[in-house]
Amino acid sequence: MTSSQLENKTKEKLQKKICQVVLDHFEKQYMVELGDTWTSVRDVLTYPLCWQYAILMNKFSPSAELESTLLEKGCHPAFQGPLPYLPASLKCYIRRTPGRFTAQKHQPGKLKEYYLLNAASLLPVLALEVKDGEDVLDLCAAPGGKSVALLQCAYPGQFHCNEYDELRSRWLKQTIESFIPDPLVNLIKVSKLDGRQIGDLKSESYDKVLVDAPCSNDRSWLFSSDIQQATLRLIQRKELSCLQFQLLRSAIKALRPGGSLVYSTCTLSKAENSDVINLILHSCSNVIPVDISEMAKALSQEFTFLTGTQQHELLVLPEKGRAWGPMYVAKLKKI
């Protein structure tokens, strides 16, 4: 077998199989919502060989050697612009070329040095602007990447990570154990409550709330291997915006007056993004939108954003060479 045949065989293996029912569904919806932009976004989402991964360093297990290796491999810090909020302790590296760094295995009692993620996943964390001593709720916290990132930024007074789903909750616990040292782990409360009820149970208890809501995860749905499951997901997709709205209502109740919340999803869907936020703004008189356009401006070198969004929201669009997202982020403040 020639080297080019071998290369093609490897590429075939890496190129996962696209789920046609999902692609057809997205095609119909996103052509209307995004127009021509959808074509270039689709080209990235359906071609995993051009996907990129970011490396979030763990400040609780620092490795100068790893950082110099990353720089030698052509990586650079993901966030370099004049951002309104960028703690020096949040270190994340990316490189222009596609490819994935090796993931570290979970070893009980040993902290991992880095977390692999989509760089756009850190935007909700940057938008939330957590400061030392603040009480923070991560309402839908699994698998835990954003919780880990929040703890790279600041030391909250109390940090409550909630995940309703049993399996995902176990995953969340393991992530926290893998990245956060013992004394700090004991200050983190992990619960398995229905996020829709937390507002009543913990009324006005938090300064900052992150609602990284369950959504139609465009990137992974496109590669559903089970067609029946994919079809069911598409049918149930309509109900997601109702759940997202209820989670946001609960998050607002859990916030103290003057506190702020960030809502995020990893879908392009308008129904699950700006429509949900607009409904909240029209139905809750005690919240106001917060301008995050400065953050978007500072990040425009590394991320591509949908144009024409409102000042309190942004939508990261994947494109070749900057294959981050989809990631929708909106910020609100309770008055």
N, C-alpha and C positions, 0 to 999 in steps of 0.2 A: 504494500500500500504506500503510495507517494505521500509526501508531507502535506500536500494540499488536500488530498482525499481525507487524510487523518484530521486535518483542520476542519473540513466540512462536517465530518462525523461528530467532532466535538461540538461544533456550532449547533448541529441538529439536536444534540443532547441538551445543550443549554437553552435552546429556543423552545420554551414550553408551548403546549398546545392551547390555542385560543378557543374560548367557548363562544361559538357562533351566535347562540341565542342572546347572549349578553351583548356582544358586539353589535348585533342588529338593533337591539333596544337602545343602546347608547348612541348609535349612529343617527337614529331617528330624533332622539331628544337633543343631543348636543349640536347637531347640525343647525337646529332651530335656535338654540340658546347661544352658541358660540360662533356660528357662521364658519367662515374660512379658517379661523383659528383652530377649530376642531381637527382639521386634517393633519396639521403638524403635531398637535397633542396626541392624536390617535397613533401617529407613526412612532412616537416614543413609547406610549403605553403598551402597544402591541409587540414591541421589540425589546425584550429584556436584556439583550446583549449591549444595549446602549445605556442601561440604567447605571446610575452612580450611587455610591454609598458614602456617608460621612462617618467620621470617627470622633465620637465624643469622649474626651479624656476624663478619667475618674480622679478627681483631686484627692480622694481618700486613699488612692493607691498610685501615687505619681511615679512616672518613669521617664527620666530625662533621655534615656537611651531610645525609648520608643519614639519620643518626639523628634529626635535627630534622624532616626530611621525614616519617619514619615516625610520630613523635609527633604531628605536625600531622594526619596521616591517621587518627588515632585508635588507633594501635598502643600497646601497653604491654609492659613486660618480662614474659616468660612465667613466670619464676621469681622470686617475691618473698617467699615464706613463709620461716620460720626453718628452712631446710634444713640437714641435718647437713653437707652439702658443697656449696658454691656459690662457685667462684672468681670474683672480680670481673671477670676477663678473659673469662668466658663470657657473652656478651650475645646474647639471643635475644628477638625482638619478635613479638607476636601481636596480632590484633584479633578482637573478637567476631563481626564480620560475615564471611560467606563471601567467597571471591574469592582470586585469586592475583596476587601481585606479579610483575612481569616478570623472567624469568630472564636472567642475564648469559651471553653467549656465551663459549666458550673461546677465548682469544687467547694463543698461545705467547709467553712472556716477560712477560705482564701478569697480575698477581694479581687475582682477583675480590674484590669487597667483601663479598659475602654469599652464603649457600647456602640455597636453599629446601627445606624439609623438613616432615614431620609432627612437630609439637612433641613427641609422645610418643617419638619416636626418640632424644631426648636423655636419657630416663630411665635407660637402661642405662649411659650415660656418667656420669651423676650418681651412680648406685649403685656404680660401680666405684671412685670416689674416688681417681683417679690423682694421685700427688704427684711433684714434681720429682725426677729422678734414678732413678725406678723403672724396671725393665725390663718392657716391656709387649708383649703379643701380641694382635693383633686377628686371630682365627683365620679368619673368613669375612668379609673386609673390604669387598668391593665392595658398592655403588658408591663407598663412601669417606666418606659423610657422618659416620659415627660416628668414623672415624679423624681427620677434620678437627676434629670437636668435641673429641676427646680432646686434641688439640694446642692448642686454645684454652684448655684447663684447666691444662695443665702441660707441662714439658719433660722427657720420659722420658729415662732413661739410654740405653737402646736401645729402638727402636720397630720391631716386626716386623709388617708388614701382609701377610697371606696371602690369596690367592684362587685356588682350584683351576681354576675355569672360565676358559678362554683369553680369551673375549670380555669377560667381566666384569673380568678382570685388567687388560685394556687400559683399560677405563673407570675402574678404581681409580687407575691410574697418572696418567691425565689429570686426575682430580679432585685428586690430591695436587699435581700441577704447577700447577693453577689456583689453589690456595689457600695453598700453603706455600712460603716463600722458599728460594732455592738453598742457602744454608749448612745449613739445617735438613733440606731434602730429602735431602741426602747422608747424613744420620744415620738415615734411614728405610730399613729393608730391606723390599723388596717381593718376595714369592716366590709361586710357583705350585704349591705342594706339596699333596698330598692331606692335608687337615686331620686325617684319622684316623691319619696316621703321624707327625705333628709331635711328639707326646708321646715317641715312641721316639727320634726324631732329635735333639730338643732337651730332653732330660729335665732337670727341675728348673732351668730357665733363666730363669723369669720370676716377677716379683712379682705381676703382675696379668694376667689373661687375659679377653678379651671373646669370647664365643661367640654371635654374632648369627647363629643357625643358618638354613640353608636350610629353608623351611617352606611350608605351603600359604598363600600370601599372599592372604588373604580379599578384600581390597579390589581387587586387580588381577584375581584369578581370576574374580570376578563379571562382569568385562567382557571375558572371552576372546572374541576374534572368530572363532577357529578351534574349531568344536564338537568335531572329532575330537581335537585337542590337549587340549581341556578334559576330554573323556571319559577320555583316557589319563592325564591328571594325577590325576583322581579315583581311578582304579584304582591308580595308583602311590602315592597319598597314604598308604596303609597302611604303606609302606616307610620313610617319612620319619622316624618316631619311632625306628626302628632306627639310621638314619644319625645322628640327633641324639644318641642315646645314645653311639654310637661317638666322635663329635666331643667330647662331654663327657669321656669316659674319657681321650681323648688330651690334652685341655686340663688335666685333673687331673695327668697325668704330667708335663706341661710346667711346671707350677707348682712353685715352691719351697715347702717346708713354711712355714706362716705366711702364704702368699700367698692371694689371693682371686680368685674368678672370678664373672663375671656371665653368665647365660644369657638370651638374649632371642629372641623370635619376633614376627612381625606377624600371628599367627593367633589365633582364639578357641578353637581346638581343644584340648580337655583332653588328648587322646592325645599331642599334641606339646608340651604345656606341663607342667602339674603331674604328669602320669603319668610323663613322662621324668625329671623331677627326683626324684620319689619312688623310682623305680627306681634312680637313681644313689645316693641316700641309703641305700637298703637294701642295695646291692651293693658300695659302696665305704666301707670302714671308716675311711678317712683323710680324709673330708670331713664338715663339719658345716654346718648351715644358718646363715645370718646374717640377723638381724632387720632388715628395711628398712621396717617399718611407720611409723617416724618420718618418713621421706621421703614416704611416701604421704599421711600426715596433713598435712604442710606443703604438699602440692600439691593438696589436695582442692578448692581454690577454682577451679582451672583445668582439672582433669581429673576424669573420673568413673571410679571403680574398681568392679570386681565385689566384692560383699561376700562374706564367708565364706571368703576365701582364707587361707592360712597366713602367718605373720609374715615368712617369708623370700621371699615372692613377692607380685606384684601383677599385675592385668590391667586395662589401660585400655580402657574401653568408649566407643565414639563415641556422642555424643548431640548433638542440634541445639544450636548455639551453643558447643558444646565437642566439635567433631567430630574429636577426636584419637584415634589408635589404629586398629584393635586393636594393643595392644603388651603382651606378657607379659614380665615381668622377674623373675628369681630370682637370689639371691646365695648362694654357698657359699664356705667357707674350708677350705684344706688344713691338716691338723694333723700 
